[in-house]
Amino acid sequence: MIRSFLTVSTGTLTSRLLGFLRDAMIAALLGAGPAADAFLVAFQLVNVVRRLLSEGALNAALVPAWLGVREAGGPKAAAAFAGRVLGTVSAALVAASVLIGLIMPLVITVLAPGFAGRATLQLAVNDARLMLPYLAFAGPVTVMMALLNAQGRFALTAFSPLLFNLVLIGAMIALLGWRVDGGDAALAIAGAVGIAGLLQLLMLAMRGAAAATPLRISFDGEMRGFFGKAIPGMVASAGPQWLIVAGAIIASSSPSAVSWLYFANRLIELPLGIVGVAMGTVLVPELTRALRGNDRTAMMHAESRGLELAVGLALPATLGLIALSQLVVRTLFEHGLFTAADTEGTAGALVWLALGLPAHVLVKALSPAFFARQDTVTPLWATLKGTAVAIAAGFVLGRLFGAGGIAAAIACGAWSSALSLIRRGAATFGFSIGPEARRRLPRIVLAAFAMGGLLWLAAHFATQVSGNVQGAAATLVLLLLIAGGMIVYGLALAVLGVTGWQQTLNAIRAAPPDDLRA
């Protein structure tokens, strides 16, 4: 499980790092003004679809269903089932793309009511319509990714999203050379989004299309039953994105607030992607197999290791982002049209969003226990409850504290969702946490806080000594602080007896089970 987790995490980490480069270039080209606000609201529409379908969402619904069909009817029946899912999802998204394109002004008004009556609204509509082809490609891409995950073939699905960022980065490098203005640059980047989706589809089709044949559109009873379970799970898995969309809706009436929240959230998505997406991708097949085999030992092992990995990676990431918030934002984004004032606003939002990161990861770690039991309704209700909490708190805190208050409301919504899943899981089936996990978890928390405290002191000292350093010097300082924090955390884990380097390497080198080799 750790080996598969590492594969998915490495691919996600690489994609997220390219995403930082992409967003740094967006910040330099567009700044944080009207052109950036319009583009980023339109881009939120694409990101919602990506979260609804990909990054573990459709995977959580399709993997248990596909494994069940294969167990009952064999590989041929499983391929036929997957072909109907692929055909139906593709047709539905093409139709949805056409419809959304026709009513795009209404869609943008709902996503950003503060744009109404401003030129920013038409800018956002134009950007969003150019991005729409991506929505049609996202469906078949996600189905093929889920099928590969169900077979334990995680490498291709983990690394295929790199194409999305590479295409956008290439487009922006060309734009920087041509020196186009913000509005035209936004339109060009929006057009590149659809091209990126097409390339990702072609790449996956070469390996995953054979597992979904024959291709058919079907709305029979089996398909209706599948989508009846899949759609709630897809909505639930996109919880973090719903929360940031809710924040953007509230922030749309404040200049630059949408951009500050977006760039701060991009920093949250790095650890969330590394840990959360890997949890959703790896834990669902593990727990599904354990449940079908009635293997309590395997189930306890998967749930215990999943919780340890979630806490052990999310908590130090949270404390690190809080300690380094100003330096990270300034180093990554303060270029071109992105000003020092934008750095202050983004860093303030980042601190509050980081406080919700452990809750987001807990949701990703706890939801597979429900998905493996084909219960997608409970995570859905937890997501809806968290979104309602975020909206209610956002209207109050946003008026009082601006973008920082909206970020705090998003964190409150995330914790509401996590606590709902904890209570529901404990009341229905109980989480199987082993004695080793109960021993190690408090020590992991202690090691994380030791690292966070030292990192905060080191960052404060570095800022006092070096001042507002820029360019390569700032990047070097940031990298040294991050490396130092990782070393301190690793040493603390070893001293407290949680794990050591040799133990971790042995887990990574361990051969996967036969049914996961591909």
N, C-alpha and C positions, 0 to 999 in steps of 0.2 A: 504494500500500500504506500509506503514511504517512497519507494522507487517511482511508482506511477505519479504520486503527488509531486515529486521533484521534476518529472518530465513536464507536467502541465504548468507548474510554477515557473520553470525556466522559460518556457515559451511565452507565458503571460508577462513575466518580467521583461523579456526582450521587447515584446510588443508595447508595454507600458513605457519603457525607456524611449522607444521611438515616438510614442505618443507625447512624451514631454518635449522632445525636439520639435514635433509637429506643432504643439501648442505654443512653444516659445516663438516659433516662426509666425504663427497666427497673431500672437501678441505684438510682435515687431511690425507686421504688415498692417494690422487693423487697430492696434492700441486697445483702449477700453471705452471708446465712444460709440456713437450711434451705429456705425457700420459693424463694429464688433458685436454690439448687443443684438442687432438684427441677425447676423450670421450665427451667433451662438444659440439663439432661440430656435432658429431653423435646424441647427445641428442637434439640438435636444430631441427633435422629432426622430431623427435617425438613431440617436442613442437609445431612445425608449424602445424602438423596434429591435435594436440589437440586443437589449437586455431581455425583452420579452421572448425572443427566439433563441438567441445564442448565449454564450458564456454560462452554460449550465441550466438554463431555464427549460427549453424544450427537451434537453437532455434528461432532465429529471422526470419528465412525463413519458418520453419515448423508450428509454432504456428498460424500465420494468415491463412495459407492455411488449416490447420486442423479444425480451428474454422469455416471457411467458408463452408467446406464440411459438418461438423456436423449441421450447421444451415440450409443448403439446403436439406440434405438427411437423417439426423438423426444419432444416434450413430453407427448403423451398417455400414452405408456408410463411416463414419469417420474411423472406425476400418479397413475396407477393404482398404481405401486409405493409412492408416498408414502401413498396412501389405505390400503393394507394395513398399512404400518408404523404409521400413526396409529391405526387401529382395533385392531390387535393390542396395541400398547403401552397404550392406554387400558383395554382389557379386562383385561389382566394386572395393571395397577396397582389397578383397582377390586377385583379378587379378592385381591390382596396386602394392600390396606388392611383388608378384612374379616378376613382371617386374622391380621394383626398385631394388630388390635383385640382378638381373642379371646385371644391369648397375650401381651398387653402386659405383665403382671407379669414374665413370663420375659424378655421383651426388655429391660425396664428393669434387671432383675437382672444381665443380661449386660453392659449398658452401664455400670452403676454398682454393682458387687458390694458396695461399701461401704455401700450403702443397705439391704441385707438386714437384716430385724429392726428397722428404724427406721421412724418415721412418715413420713420423707421418701420412702420407696418408694411409698406409696399416693398421696402428693401428685404424684409424678412420673408415675405411671400415669394419674391423672385428667387431668393436663395433656396428656399424650401422646395420649390417646384423643380429646380435643377437637380436637387438631391434625390428626387422621388424614384428614379430607376434603381437606386440601391435597395429600396424596399422590396421590389420584385425579386431581386437576386438573393435577398437575405433568407427567404424561406427554404429553397433547395439547399443552400449552403448549410443551414442549421440542421436539417434532417440528415444530410450526409455526415456531418460532424457527430451527431448523436449515434448514428449507426456504427461509426468507427470506434467511438467510446465504448459502446456496448460490447464490442469485440476485443476490448482492451488495447486498441491501437490508438494511443493517446498522442503520439509524437506529431503526426500530421495535423490533427485538429488543434494542437497547442501552438504550432508555429504558422499555420495558414493565415491568421489575422495580421501577421507582419506585413502582408501585401497591402492591406488597407492603408497603413501609415506610410509605407514606402512610396506609394503612388502620390499621396497628398504632399509628402515632403518634396518629391521630385517636381511637382507642379509649383510649389512655393519657391523652390530654388530658381526656377525659370522666371517667376513673377518678380523676385528680388532683382534679377538682372534687368528686367524691363522697366522697373520703377513705376509700376501702375499705382493709381490712387486706391484708397480703401474700398470704395464701393465696387469697382471693377475687379479688384483682387478677390473680394468675397465671392463674386459671381464665378470667377475662374476656379476657385477652390471648391465651390459647391458642385460645379460640373465634374470635377475630378472624383467626387465621392462615388458616383455611379460607375465610373470606369474601374475604380478600386474593387467594388463589389463584383463586377463581371470577372475580373482576373481571379479573385478568390474562388468564385464558382467553378471556373474552368480548371483550376488547380485541384480542387476536391473531386470534381467529376471524374478525373482520370483514375482515381483510386476507390471512390465510394459509390459510384453509380451502379456498379454490378451488384451491390447488395440490396438494390431497390428495383427489382424487375418482376413482372412487367409494369411499366409506368401507366397509372390509371387515375382518373378522377372519380371518386366514389363518396357517396353520402349514405351508405348502408348502415345498418344497425351497429355493426362493429366500429365503423368510423365515427358514428355519432357518439358512441360510448367512449371511444378514445379521446375525442376532442372535448367531451363533457368533463373529463378528468384533466386533460392537458391544459385547457385554457385557464382554469383557476391556478394551476401550478405555474404557468408562464407569468401570469400577473403577479403572483406571490414572489417569484424569483427575481423580479425586477424591482423589488422594494426600494433599494437605495436610489434607483433612478427616479421612481415616483416621488420620493421625498425631495430630490433636488429639483424636479419639475415643479412641485408645489412651491418650493422656495423661489424659483424663477418667476412664477406667476405673481407672487406677492412683491418681488423685487422689481418687477418691470416698470413700476411707476417712478423708481428712483434712478437717476442717471448713473451709469457705470456699475450699479449693484449687481446686475445680471452677470456681467463680465467678471467681477470680483468673486462671486460665488462659483462661477464655472471654473476659473483657474484654481481656486482653492480646492474644489472638489476633484479636479484632475490629480492633485497631489494625494488625496485620500484614496483615489482609485488604484494607485500603485500597490500598496499593501493589500487593499481589498481584493484586487484582481489576483495577486499572487496567492493569497490564502483562501479567499472566499470562492473564487471560480474553481480553484483546484478542489476545494471541499465538495462543491456541488458535482463536479465531474467524476471524482474518484469514489466518494462515499456512497453515492446512489447504487452503482453496480455492486460494491462490496456488501452493503446492507441487504440488497435484494437477494443476492446469492445466499447470505446467511439466513434470511427469513425463509426462503424456499427450501433450504436444507434443514430448517429448524435447529440451527447450530447456535446455541446461546453463547458458547465460548467465542466464536468468530464475531458475533454481534457485539459482545462486550469489548472485544479487542478493537474493532473498528470504531465504535463510539468513543472509547477511552482515548485512543491515539488521535482521533479527530479533534476531540476537545483540547487535548494537550497541545497539538499543533496550532489550533486556533488561538488559544491564549498565549502560547509561547512565541508566536509571531506577531499577533495583532497588538498586544499590550506594549512591547518595546517600540513598535512602529508608532503607536499613539504618542507615547512620551517623547520619542525622538522628533516627531513633527511639531509638537508643542515647543520643545526646547529650541529647535532650529527654524522656527516659522519665518522670522524676518530674513535670515540669511538664505534660506531655500528659495523664497519667492523672489528676493532681489537678484540672486544669481541666475535663476532660470528665466525670469520674465522681464526684468527691468532693462529693456532694450528698445530702441526705436521709439514708437509712440506710447509705450508703456512707461508711465512716469513713477516718481517716488511716491506720490500720493496714491497711485494704484497699488503699489507695493504695500503701503500701510493698510489699505482697505482689504486687500487679498489676504495678508498675513493675519489680520484680526479675524476674518471669517474662517481661516484655516484652523486656528486654535480651537474654536468652538466645534467645527466639523470633526476635528480629530477626536474629541471626547465621545463622539458617537461611533467611531470606528470599531471598538470592541463589540458593540451591540450589532453592527452590520455583520461582522464575522461570526458572531454567535448564531445569528439567524441563518447564515449559510451553513454552519456546522450542525444546527439542530433540524433544519428543514428536511434533509435527506432521510431522517428517521421516519418522517411522515410520508414523504414521497415513496419510499421503499414499500410502505404498506398501502400504496395507492390512495393515500389520503392527501388530496391537494386543497381541500376546502379549508382545513385548519390554518395552514400557512397563508392562504388568501385572506382570511379574516384578520389574522395578525397584521398583515401588510396594510389592509384597509384601515384598521384601527390606528396603526402608527401614522399613516398619512393624514388621517383626521386630526390626530393630536398635533402633528407638525403644522397643519394649516391653521388650526385654532391658536396655537401658541405663536405662530409666525405673524399673524395680524397684530397681536399685542406687542411682542418683543420687537418686531420690525419697526413699529411706530416709535418705540422707545429708544432702540439702539441701532437702527439701520441694518446694514448687511450682516453685522455681527449678531444681532438679535435673531435674524432669520436663520443664520447658521446654527445658533443655539436651539432654535425650535426644531430644526431637522434632526439634531442629536437627540432631543427628547422623543421625537417620533420613532427613531431607531431603537431606543431603549424600551419604548412601549411595545414594539413588535417582538423584541427578544424576550421580554418578561412574559408576554402572552404565550409564546411557544413553550417556555420553560414550565409554566403552570399547567398548560394543557397536556404536554408530554408526561409530566410527573403524575397527573391525575388519570391518564388513560392507559399507558403501557409502561411507564417508568423508564428512565434512562439507565442503561447498564454501564455504570462507571466502576471499573475495577479498583482493587486496593492500591495498585501501583500508581494509578492516576490520582487517587485521593492523596497519596503521599507526595507526589511530585508537583501537583498544581500550586499549592501554597509557596513552594520553593521557587517555582517559575515566576510567580508574582513578585516575590522578594527580589529575585535577580533583576527583573525588569525595572523595578523602582530604584534599585541601586544604580543601574545603568542610566536611567533617566535623570536622576539627581546629579550625577557626575557630568553628564553631557550638558545639562543646563549651566552648571558652573563653568565648564570649559568654553561653551559658546559665549557666555557673558564675558569671560576673561578675554577671549579672542576678539570680540567686538570692541572692548575697551582699548586693547593694545593696537589693533590694526585699523580701527575706525571703519568707515564705509568703503572698504576696498572693492574694486571692480575688476571685471574681466577674469583673466586666468588666475590672478591671485585669490580672488574670492572663490573661484571654483576649487582651487587647491585647498584652501582653508576648510571649505565645506566637506570635501572628500576626506580630509584628515580627521575631521570631527566624526564623520559617519564611520570610518574605519575604526577609530578609537572606541566609539560606542559599541560596535560589534565585538571587538576584542574583549572589552570589559564584560559584556553580557555573556559571551562564551565562557570566560574564566569564572564568572559568578555561577553559571550553571554547573560547571565542573566541580567547583569548591563545595557547592551545596548538594552534590551527588545526584543531580538530575540526569545528566548525560555527559559524555566526553566525546572527543573527536573520533577515537577509534570505534566507539559504539555506533556513532552516527554513520561512519563510513561502512561498517559491517552491514547496517540496515540497508544502505543504498546499494551495496554490491549483491545483496541476497537475490537469488533467482526468483522471478515471479512464478506464480502457479501456472500449470500447463495451459489452462484456458485463457490466460492473459497474454500468452506469447503470440506475437504477430510481427 
